[in-house]
Structures are given as structure tokens and as C-alpha cells.
Amino acid sequence: MCAAVATASARGYGFAIDRGGTFTDVYVRRPDGTSRSLKLLSEDETSYRDAPTEAIRRVLEQETGACIPRGTPIPTENIAWIRMGTTLATNALLERKGERTALLITKGFKDLLFIGSQARPQIFDLDIKLPDMLYEEVHEVDERVVLVSETCELTLNQMSRDQTCSDEQVIVEKDVDQEAVEKLLREIIKRGMRSLAVALLHSYKYPNHEMIIGEIAKKIGFVNISLSSVVMPMIKIVPRGFTGTDFSLTSTFVLLRDYSDPEDYIRNFKLGFADSLKNVNVQFMQSDGGLCPVERFCGSRAILSGPAAGVVGLALTAYSTKTKQPVIGFDMGGTSTDVSS
């Protein structure tokens, strides 16, 4: 039987949640300003499907006295806000448990992400160990877009021009062969790869070719489709390509997409509430230590979501601006350990 402990006011309860790989910790701010906490296993398939949802259900049941059967949508009238940090993407990246990912890149640049920027932490180290690539396969797309400033005037009349949304002129030297791309993507998906990253030269200014490939991939049935021009529309293909690949690898764990896997994390979380939390302020911690709306949260924003939350908490609670005594933060989880100072 559910016993009433307190009655929620119009402001409702606030929930700050740290969803780790082993445990989920919840801080609850009551309407009267007092607080409580709760800790439970992140994975307990015999008892509940999603730990943050179960935590909120338990708290509301205990605090309001309303019986909320497990497995039914949780009423949201007593929820003021939800803020969450998670190490799901962090762990997926560390353990390489994300979706098997293929990368499509402009012809002639197949090894570009492998070469990277050639930056080295130890510049005189002769034993250089490159990190493993996030993609399993890389394939070239025979297309080419160049900026007008890059091209010799003698060739301008031989190519078609196009106008981009930024009003900067580009030259489409070669269009995407859609039939060839579709054939390639069907071969990739037959090998069991359901995530696709696309990083084409100058797509931050001219995304049309990536959009075409994305539509073909969506039609074929890829689970995660990461277009670098959408995920990180910035100059320099190397960081744009890395971000897009990471997005595709980890987003199954955190991102809601129309064609996503049914085990998608955010989708499951939202479905546990009435109206899918439509009228509740839900924010997720990003890798930069700031919060973003749930609609904008994705794999590439989530890599350091949990660790960043720990650093922000350390800075706000342990560091004194009066004594300015240095502090060291040590966060040991079930999968990884993070140290900050």
C-alpha cells in the first residue's frame, strides 16, 4: 500500500539524476525546498526496465501517496523538472559497444581520419600509438565539391556552379552517383552494419550530397545516420568527421530518431511518462558541462556527460573562493574512473 508522506505543490518535484553504468543516483528537491536522495541499480531487468524512470516512480509514490503501478505511464503533474547526466555514451565508447559503423567519405580521402591532424601529445616520442578508429569500414564516394576560391579560373567554365545557403558560391565538379551509392549501402547493411557516418569535403557549406546519401540510407534501413553537415557544420573535415562517426557509434544508446532501434535509451525513458514528458522541463548534461534540452541531446554531446557533471559539482561544492585551496575530484564508477583538479 502507498502511504502519503507529503503533498506536492503546484511547483512539483525536481529530479537530478546520474545514470551510471552500475548505479543510478537521484537527488530530489521537494516543493518545500527540502531534499532527499535515492540509489538503485542501473540494470535490473527482473524489477524494472529503466532505472531513472523507476526512481522517479518510487519517489512520487512515496511522497504523494498516489499508487503508480510499475509499467504504467507516470503522471507528470507533480514533476517540475528533470536534469540528467549519463555515462552511457562514455561506456559505449570505452568498451566499443556502440553500433558497428561504416564511414562514407569523398573519393581520394579514405585514410584522412586515420591520418588525423598529426598532433602528438609527446612531440619527440618515436613510438606513436594511434587510437583505434571508431568506424569498422570506410568507403569512398565518387563526388566532388570545391570552393570557388580554390579553383583556377581556367576551369570555371567547365563546371556547374551552385549557390549555398551562406551565399558563398561553390562548384559542383561531380554529382553523387545515387545508384552506385545505393548498391554500396545495401552491401554494407548485409554485413550487419546498421550505423552510417557520412563526411564529405566542404559539406559544411554545401550539404546537398550528404543529404542525398542520408535519404538513400534511411530508405534502405540504417538505424543511425550521421551527416557531418548536420551534426557538426564546421570547417575542417577531420574534426567534423570524427564527431559524425562518434555520433553514429553512440547515438543508439541516447538518441531518439524516427528510424531508431526500439531499445533506444531516451525513447524508452520518455515513454515511461504520461504524454512522453511533453510539458516537463527535461535537460541533459553535455560534455561541455552545460545543460541542453532533451530534443538536442545526442551521442556526440554525451561522451563526457557524466564526468562533466561531476566536475561542475566539484567546482560548486568543494572549491572555496576564499581559501582558494586546490581540490582534486575522484569519480570511480563501475566502468571507468575520472580524475579532475
C-alpha positions in Angstrom: 0.0 0.0 0.0 1.2 3.5 -0.8 1.4 5.8 2.2 1.3 9.6 1.8 4.3 11.4 3.2 3.9 14.9 1.6 1.7 16.7 -0.7 3.2 18.2 -3.8 2.5 21.9 -4.6 2.0 23.4 -8.0 5.7 23.7 -8.4 6.2 20.0 -8.1 9.3 17.9 -7.5 12.7 18.4 -9.2 14.9 15.4 -10.1 18.7 15.5 -10.7 19.8 12.1 -11.9 23.2 10.5 -12.5 22.7 7.4 -14.7 25.9 5.4 -14.5 26.8 2.0 -15.8 26.4 0.3 -12.5 24.3 2.5 -10.2 21.8 5.4 -10.7 21.9 8.1 -8.1 19.0 10.5 -7.7 18.7 13.8 -5.9 15.2 15.0 -5.3 14.2 18.6 -4.5 10.8 18.7 -2.7 8.4 21.6 -3.3 9.1 22.9 0.1 12.8 23.2 -0.6 13.9 20.1 1.4 15.6 17.3 -0.4 16.2 13.5 -0.3 18.2 11.0 -2.3 17.8 7.6 -3.8 20.2 5.0 -5.2 19.4 1.9 -7.3 20.9 -0.4 -9.8 21.1 0.9 -13.4 20.2 -2.5 -14.7 17.7 -4.8 -13.0 15.7 -6.4 -15.7 13.7 -8.6 -13.3 12.3 -5.5 -11.5 12.2 -2.5 -13.9 13.2 -1.6 -17.4 14.7 1.9 -16.8 16.4 3.0 -13.6 15.7 6.8 -13.8 12.1 6.1 -14.6 11.8 3.7 -11.7 13.4 6.1 -9.3 11.0 8.9 -10.2 8.1 6.5 -9.8 9.2 5.4 -6.4 9.7 8.9 -5.1 6.4 10.2 -6.4 4.6 7.2 -5.0 6.2 7.7 -1.5 5.9 11.5 -1.5 2.4 12.0 -2.8 0.7 8.8 -1.7 -0.5 8.0 -5.2 -0.2 4.4 -6.2 1.6 4.3 -9.6 1.8 0.7 -10.8 5.1 -0.3 -12.3 5.0 -0.4 -16.1 2.2 2.3 -16.5 2.9 5.8 -17.6 3.9 8.0 -14.7 1.7 11.2 -14.2 3.7 14.3 -14.7 1.6 17.0 -12.9 3.9 16.7 -9.8 7.2 16.9 -11.8 8.7 20.4 -12.1 11.9 19.4 -13.9 14.3 16.6 -14.6 18.1 17.0 -15.1 20.2 14.0 -16.0 23.8 13.2 -16.7 24.8 9.8 -18.1 27.8 7.7 -18.9 26.0 5.6 -21.4 27.9 7.1 -24.3 31.1 7.2 -22.4 30.9 3.5 -21.6 29.9 2.6 -25.1 32.9 4.4 -26.5 35.4 2.9 -24.0 34.1 -0.6 -24.4 33.4 -0.3 -28.1 29.8 -1.5 -27.5 28.2 1.0 -29.9 26.7 0.1 -33.2 29.0 -1.2 -35.9 29.6 1.8 -38.1 30.6 2.4 -41.7 32.1 5.7 -42.9 31.5 7.2 -46.3 34.0 9.9 -47.4 34.9 11.8 -50.6 36.9 9.8 -53.0 40.6 10.2 -52.5 40.4 10.8 -48.8 39.8 7.3 -47.5 42.6 7.5 -44.9 42.0 11.1 -43.8 40.6 10.3 -40.4 43.2 7.6 -39.8 46.0 10.2 -40.5 44.1 12.8 -38.5 45.7 16.1 -37.7 49.1 14.5 -36.8 49.0 16.3 -33.5 51.1 14.4 -30.8 50.9 14.8 -27.0 54.6 14.0 -26.9 56.2 15.6 -29.9 59.5 13.7 -29.7 58.0 10.3 -29.0 59.2 7.8 -31.7 56.8 5.1 -30.6 53.5 6.6 -31.7 50.4 4.6 -31.0 47.3 5.7 -32.9 43.9 5.2 -31.3 41.6 2.7 -33.0 39.2 4.2 -35.5 35.5 4.4 -34.4 34.3 3.1 -37.8 34.7 -0.6 -38.9 34.7 0.1 -42.6 35.4 3.2 -44.7 34.3 3.6 -48.3 34.8 6.4 -50.9 32.0 8.2 -52.7 32.9 9.5 -56.1 31.7 13.1 -55.7 33.5 16.4 -55.5 32.6 19.9 -54.5 35.1 22.7 -54.5 35.0 26.3 -53.3 35.4 29.0 -56.0 38.4 30.4 -54.3 40.2 27.1 -54.5 39.8 26.7 -58.3 41.8 28.0 -61.1 39.9 30.5 -63.3 40.7 28.4 -66.3 38.4 25.6 -65.2 35.4 27.6 -64.1 33.6 27.4 -67.4 33.9 23.7 -67.4 32.0 23.1 -64.2 28.5 23.8 -62.9 28.0 26.4 -60.2 25.7 26.2 -57.3 24.6 28.7 -54.6 24.6 27.6 -50.9 22.6 28.9 -48.0 25.5 31.0 -46.9 25.5 32.9 -50.2 29.0 31.6 -50.9 29.5 30.1 -54.3 30.7 26.5 -54.7 31.5 24.5 -57.8 29.9 21.0 -58.1 32.6 19.2 -60.0 30.9 15.8 -59.8 27.5 14.9 -58.5 26.7 11.8 -56.4 26.0 8.6 -58.4 22.9 7.6 -56.5 22.7 4.1 -58.0 26.3 3.4 -57.0 25.7 4.7 -53.5 22.6 2.6 -53.0 24.4 -0.5 -54.2 27.2 0.2 -51.8 24.9 0.8 -48.9 23.0 -2.4 -49.5 26.2 -4.4 -49.4 27.2 -2.7 -46.1 23.9 -3.4 -44.4 24.1 -7.0 -45.5 27.3 -7.3 -43.5 25.4 -6.4 -40.3 26.3 -2.7 -40.0 23.4 -0.6 -39.1 25.1 2.8 -38.4 26.4 5.1 -41.1 28.6 8.2 -40.9 28.9 10.5 -43.9 31.7 13.1 -44.1 32.2 14.8 -47.4 34.5 17.6 -48.4 33.0 21.1 -47.9 29.7 19.7 -46.8 29.5 22.4 -44.1 28.8 24.9 -47.0 27.2 22.5 -49.5 25.3 19.7 -47.6 23.3 18.5 -50.6 25.4 15.5 -51.4 25.3 14.3 -47.8 21.6 14.8 -47.7 21.1 12.7 -50.8 23.2 9.9 -49.2 21.3 10.2 -46.0 17.9 9.7 -47.7 19.2 6.6 -49.5 20.5 5.2 -46.3 17.2 5.9 -44.5 15.3 4.2 -47.2 17.5 1.1 -47.0 17.1 0.8 -43.3 20.1 2.1 -41.4 19.5 2.6 -37.7 21.7 5.6 -37.1 22.6 8.0 -39.9 25.1 10.7 -39.1 25.7 13.5 -41.6 28.6 15.7 -40.6 27.0 18.7 -42.1 24.1 18.3 -39.6 26.0 17.0 -36.5 28.9 19.5 -36.7 28.5 22.0 -39.6 32.0 23.4 -39.3 35.1 24.0 -41.4 37.8 21.2 -41.4 36.6 17.8 -42.3 38.8 15.9 -39.8 37.1 17.1 -36.6 33.8 17.1 -38.4 34.3 13.5 -39.5 35.4 12.4 -36.0 32.3 13.9 -34.4 30.0 12.4 -37.0 31.5 9.0 -36.6 31.2 9.2 -32.8 27.6 10.4 -33.2 26.7 7.3 -35.3 28.5 4.9 -33.0 27.0 6.0 -29.7 23.6 7.5 -30.6 21.8 4.2 -30.4 22.2 4.5 -26.6 21.0 8.0 -26.1 19.2 9.5 -29.2 15.6 9.3 -30.3 15.3 9.1 -34.1 12.3 8.2 -36.3 14.1 5.1 -37.5 15.9 4.2 -34.3 16.3 0.9 -32.5 13.5 0.0 -30.1 15.9 -0.2 -27.3 16.9 3.5 -27.7 17.6 5.0 -24.3 15.8 8.3 -24.5 12.9 6.9 -26.3 12.3 4.3 -23.5 12.8 7.0 -20.9 10.2 9.3 -22.3 7.7 6.6 -23.0 7.6 5.8 -19.3 5.7 9.1 -18.6 2.3 10.4 -19.5 2.4 12.5 -22.7 6.1 11.5 -23.1 7.2 14.4 -20.7 5.8 16.9 -23.2 5.1 19.6 -20.6 8.1 18.9 -18.3 11.4 20.7 -18.4 13.9 17.9 -19.2 17.5 18.7 -19.7 20.7 16.6 -20.1 24.2 17.3 -19.1 26.5 17.8 -22.1 30.3 17.1 -22.4 31.0 20.9 -22.0 29.3 21.0 -18.6 26.2 22.8 -19.7 22.6 21.6 -20.0 20.7 21.1 -23.2 17.0 20.2 -23.9 16.3 16.5 -24.4 15.4 17.1 -28.0 19.0 18.3 -28.8 20.8 15.6 -26.8 22.8 13.1 -28.9 25.7 10.7 -28.7 28.4 13.3 -29.7 27.1 15.6 -26.9 27.0 12.8 -24.4 30.6 11.4 -24.4 31.6 13.2 -21.2 28.1 13.9 -19.9 28.5 12.1 -16.5 32.2 13.1 -15.9 31.4 16.8 -16.8 28.6 16.8 -14.2 31.0 15.6 -11.6 33.5 18.4 -12.4 30.7 21.0 -12.2 29.5 19.6 -8.9 33.1 19.6 -7.5 33.7 23.2 -8.5 30.4 24.4 -7.0 30.6 22.5 -3.7 34.3 21.7 -2.8 36.2 24.7 -4.0 36.3 27.8 -1.8 36.9 31.2 -3.5 38.1 32.4 -0.1 40.9 30.0 0.7 41.4 29.0 -3.0 42.7 25.7 -1.8 43.2 23.4 -4.8 40.9 20.4 -4.9 41.0 17.0 -6.6 37.9 15.2 -7.8 38.0 11.4 -7.9 35.0 9.7 -9.5 35.3 5.9 -9.6 32.5 4.1 -11.4 31.9 0.5 -12.4 33.4 1.0 -15.9 35.8 4.0 -15.7 37.5 6.3 -13.2 37.7 10.1 -13.8 40.1 12.4 -12.0 39.9 16.2 -12.1 41.5 19.1 -10.4 
